[in-house]
Amino acid sequence: MGKIKTRLIKRTGRSINTKELPFSEDFNSNKKILGKDMPSKKVRNQIAGFLARTKRQEKVEKEKLEKGLKKE
């Protein structure tokens, strides 16, 4: 089982994700994008990990939709 992210991490991650920054599925690149803007290293890493996971989930959902459309 994974660790549960707090409301602060989820809320901040979603708001940052809507700013059209080039976040990806890679944790390290997301960490570099967030840089020194975060209040602590722990919060920065948690948000970077949350963003990486949500990007992977978006990719899987998009592939499922495309695969479903191709069948029909």
Rosetta blueprint (number, residue, H / E / L):
1 M L
2 G L
3 K L
4 I L
5 K L
6 T L
7 R H
8 L H
9 I H
10 K H
11 R H
12 T H
13 G H
14 R H
15 S H
16 I H
17 N H
18 T L
19 K L
20 E L
21 L L
22 P L
23 F L
24 S L
25 E L
26 D L
27 F H
28 N H
29 S H
30 N H
31 K H
32 K H
33 I H
34 L H
35 G H
36 K H
37 D H
38 M L
39 P L
40 S L
41 K H
42 K H
43 V H
44 R H
45 N H
46 Q H
47 I H
48 A H
49 G H
50 F H
51 L H
52 A H
53 R H
54 T H
55 K H
56 R H
57 Q H
58 E H
59 K H
60 V H
61 E H
62 K H
63 E H
64 K H
65 L H
66 E H
67 K H
68 G H
69 L H
70 K H
71 K H
72 E L
